[in-house]
Structure formats: structure tokens, C-alpha cells
Amino acid sequence: MKKTILRVALLSCAAVAVGPAMANHSWNDYHWSKSGTKLELDVLKAISSPWITSVNGAINDWNQSSVVSLTGQNASGVNTKKCSPIAGKILVCDASYGNRGWLGIATIWLSNGHISQATTKLNNSYFNTSTYNTPAWRSLVACQEIAHDFGLDHQDEGFGPPNLGTCMDYTNDPDGGGAYGPSNEHPNSHDYAQIETVYSHTHASATNFGVREVGKAAPQANVPNEAPAGDSPAEWGRPVSRDGLGRPDVYVKDIAPGRKMITHVFWAIGEGPRGGQQD
């Protein structure tokens, strides 16, 4: 879904925005190749104990989709500070990445137009503080970043009330209540409808991108394991989109012909670079 600063205006008419038209939030139609009825992806978890409930909860939530099947597996031997991607897999890491302004980043690598690998990084430099060390904040960020890894974008990018009742909605109060209304800790029906749209088609062969066909073991992906995304905007490439507060939240880096790295950033409250118009 094309993002502009004007989307802040949706906050004043959120009751209308909750309608079926909101099921139109593909992330630029980025998607994994699939050849079966379902997209089956391994989600490798290199996470510490405080993240187990929220990451497993996010995997279970997205598995309610009729077209996506995520298999959570504990990863070993992963340098979580680097969180280097693995071809054909989603890798979720947590570490203290520093006070860099972001709560989480999701990075996908495109190979000839399809996602070939993806990572989510969860920043304990913020989640170890009293503001963010809550089940609601952990659930929101884990749910949203993992969804970016398979091509879902936000339903709304303003941070004020009311919540839309989906983890694909930015907010300052993820568990809701009061003016914020519903919780933003889980997907809603519009998210599942959008996933079905994104993955409504199949490809002749998905083996080039490491995606498992239903009932079959994952093939070897013949795309390279890319270099890790890094932790700062200078490593992510050029900004191409901004959130409802004018902060760049999507970056694109050209790696080689036919290969790109794209990073989606979830900035903390009051943090992140500011700017005027979209680049």
C-alpha cells in the first residue's frame, strides 16, 4: 500500500477506515514464490526467554491464515547481533542493538522479484526498559515485523487513537483501552484477507527461493546468503517511504542486478529521524 503523510488524516475517521477497503495493505506486492496451495516457511528463532511467548504467539496468529503456514524452529549457532539471513528462511533475533531509535526492523531480500530470505531484529535496548517491557508491546512488534517478512504492510500509519484492532496498525498504546479502544496485539480479518490476495497465485517452481512445497522437505535455495542488514539507516540504503510522523520507515539498498535489500523500521515513541516530504 502506497504510504504518504496524508494518511495521518485517517485517524479522524477511523470508524470508516475499519471497513473492508482496508484489506489493501500489501507491501508493494513483495512475496515469496510458492508452488503449492500454501506458502510454507520455516521461521528460525534465535531469541531469549522474554520473547518466546510473543514470537510464538505471532507465528500461531499468522498460521490462522488459509494460505500461509509458518513452522517455528529454534535456531542454534546464530550471532544474534548480526542476525545474518539464511536463504529460504525467516530468521528472528533479539539483542541489545543500542539506542538507535528503533524497536524492531524487518528486512527482506529480493532475488529477481521474489523474497528469497528475511530477518526480524527485536531491540532489547528498548524492550528492557519499563516503557516497552510489556506483553502488549512485545506482541505488537513481533507480530508486525514477522508479517513484513512475508509481504504484509500496515493498515494505518498514524500513532494516535483509536486503534484498528490489528498489529499492522502503529499505535502509542498497543493493549488499547480508553480512547485507543481495541488491542493492536494480533492480526484481524483484513490482514488475513490481504494475505489471501497476495498469495492467491502459484508459481511453476518455488525451489529457487527455498520455499517448501506442501508435504515436502525444503529444497536447497540456489540464491546466496546475503550480508546482514545492519543496525542504522546508513546501512539500509535510501529511504523510500515515511510513517505518519514523517519519519523514513522503509529503506531500499541495491545489492546487484536483480537483488535488493528492503528494510522496514518500527521507530520508538519520540525517536527516529524526522523529515518533510517523502523521498
Residue pairs with C-beta under 8 A, 6 or more apart in sequence:
1 24
1 25
1 26
1 27
1 153
1 154
3 153
3 154
3 157
3 241
3 242
3 243
3 249
3 250
3 278
4 242
4 278
5 242
5 244
5 246
5 277
5 278
7 156
7 157
7 158
7 244
8 157
8 158
8 244
8 245
10 17
10 156
10 158
11 156
11 158
11 160
11 161
11 244
14 156
14 162
14 164
17 155
17 156
17 164
18 164
18 165
20 190
20 193
22 155
22 156
22 164
22 190
23 189
23 190
23 191
23 193
23 194
23 197
24 194
25 152
25 153
25 154
25 155
25 168
25 190
25 191
25 194
26 151
26 152
26 153
26 194
26 197
26 198
27 148
27 151
27 152
27 153
27 264
28 153
29 151
29 198
30 108
30 110
30 115
30 151
30 262
31 39
31 114
31 115
31 150
31 151
31 198
31 199
32 39
32 41
32 114
32 115
32 150
32 151
32 206
32 209
32 211
33 114
33 203
33 205
33 206
33 208
33 209
33 211
34 40
34 199
34 202
34 203
34 206
34 211
34 213
35 202
35 203
35 204
35 205
35 206
35 207
35 211
35 213
36 202
36 206
36 213
36 214
37 67
37 202
37 214
38 66
38 67
38 68
38 69
38 214
39 67
39 68
39 69
39 150
39 199
39 211
40 69
40 70
40 71
40 211
40 212
40 213
40 214
41 68
41 69
41 70
41 71
41 89
41 90
41 150
41 211
41 212
42 70
42 71
42 73
42 88
42 89
42 90
42 212
42 218
43 59
43 70
43 71
43 72
43 73
43 89
43 90
43 91
43 92
43 146
44 73
44 74
44 75
44 78
44 86
44 89
44 90
44 91
44 92
45 55
45 72
45 73
45 74
45 75
45 92
46 75
46 78
46 80
46 83
46 91
46 92
46 93
46 94
47 55
47 80
47 92
47 93
47 94
47 122
48 94
48 124
50 94
50 124
50 127
50 133
50 138
51 94
51 122
51 138
51 142
53 135
53 138
54 135
54 138
54 139
54 141
54 142
54 143
55 72
55 92
55 142
55 146
56 72
57 139
57 142
57 143
57 186
58 139
58 142
58 143
58 146
58 147
58 167
59 70
59 72
59 146
61 143
61 167
61 186
61 187
62 68
62 70
62 143
62 146
62 147
62 150
62 187
62 195
63 69
63 70
64 187
64 192
65 192
65 195
65 196
66 192
66 196
67 195
67 196
67 199
67 200
68 150
68 195
68 199
69 214
70 90
70 146
75 91
78 84
78 91
78 93
80 93
80 94
80 95
81 95
81 97
82 228
83 91
83 93
83 95
83 119
83 121
83 228
83 229
84 91
84 119
84 225
84 227
84 228
85 91
85 107
85 109
85 117
85 118
85 119
85 225
85 226
85 228
85 229
86 117
86 225
87 116
87 117
87 210
87 221
87 223
87 224
87 225
88 116
88 117
88 209
88 210
88 211
88 218
88 219
88 221
88 223
89 117
89 118
89 210
90 117
90 118
90 119
90 120
90 146
90 149
90 150
91 117
91 118
91 119
91 120
92 119
92 120
92 122
92 142
92 145
92 146
93 119
93 120
93 121
93 122
94 121
94 122
94 123
94 124
94 127
95 121
95 123
95 124
96 123
96 124
96 125
96 128
97 121
97 123
97 124
97 125
97 231
98 123
98 125
98 231
99 125
99 126
100 123
100 125
100 231
100 232
101 267
101 268
101 271
101 272
101 273
102 123
102 126
102 265
102 266
102 267
102 268
102 271
102 272
103 122
103 123
103 126
103 127
103 132
103 137
103 141
103 266
103 267
103 268
104 120
104 121
104 122
104 123
104 141
104 142
104 144
104 145
104 265
104 266
105 120
105 121
105 123
105 145
105 229
105 263
105 264
105 265
105 266
106 118
106 119
106 120
106 144
106 145
106 146
106 148
106 149
106 263
106 264
107 118
107 119
107 120
107 121
107 229
107 236
107 261
107 262
107 263
107 264
108 115
108 117
108 118
108 148
108 149
108 151
108 261
108 262
109 115
109 116
109 117
109 118
109 226
109 255
109 259
109 260
109 261
109 262
110 116
110 259
110 260
110 261
110 262
111 208
111 209
111 223
111 258
111 259
112 258
112 259
113 258
114 209
115 149
115 150
115 151
115 209
116 209
116 210
116 221
116 223
117 210
117 221
117 223
117 225
117 226
118 148
118 149
118 150
119 149
119 228
119 229
120 142
120 145
120 146
120 148
120 149
121 145
121 229
121 231
122 138
122 141
122 142
122 145
126 132
126 268
127 133
127 137
127 138
131 137
131 269
132 138
132 268
134 175
135 175
135 185
136 174
136 175
136 183
136 185
137 174
139 167
139 174
139 185
139 186
140 167
140 171
140 174
140 184
140 185
141 266
143 167
143 185
143 186
143 187
144 154
144 167
144 168
144 266
145 264
145 266
147 167
147 168
147 187
147 191
148 264
150 195
151 198
152 168
152 191
152 194
152 195
152 198
153 168
154 168
154 169
154 170
155 164
155 166
155 168
155 169
155 190
155 191
156 164
156 169
156 170
156 244
157 170
157 243
157 244
157 249
158 170
158 244
159 170
159 171
159 172
159 244
159 245
159 269
160 172
161 171
161 173
161 178
161 179
161 180
161 181
162 179
162 180
162 181
162 182
163 169
163 171
163 173
163 174
163 176
163 180
163 181
163 182
163 183
163 184
164 182
164 184
164 188
165 176
165 181
165 182
165 183
165 184
165 188
166 184
166 186
166 187
166 188
166 190
166 191
167 174
167 184
167 185
167 186
167 187
167 191
168 187
168 191
169 184
170 243
170 244
170 266
171 180
171 184
172 180
172 269
173 180
174 183
174 184
174 185
175 183
175 184
175 185
176 182
176 183
176 184
206 213
207 219
207 221
207 222
208 221
208 222
208 223
209 221
209 223
210 218
210 219
210 220
210 221
210 223
211 218
212 218
212 219
226 255
226 259
226 261
229 235
229 236
229 261
229 263
230 236
233 239
233 248
233 251
233 273
235 253
236 251
236 253
236 261
236 263
236 265
237 251
237 252
237 253
237 254
237 261
237 263
238 251
238 252
238 253
238 279
239 248
239 250
239 251
239 275
239 279
240 248
240 250
240 251
240 252
240 278
240 279
241 248
241 249
241 250
241 278
242 248
242 249
242 275
242 278
242 279
243 249
243 267
245 267
245 272
245 274
246 274
246 275
246 276
247 267
247 272
247 273
247 274
247 275
248 265
248 272
248 273
248 275
248 279
249 264
249 265
249 266
249 267
249 272
250 262
250 263
250 264
250 265
251 262
251 263
251 265
252 260
252 261
252 262
253 260
253 261
253 262
253 263
254 260
255 261
265 272
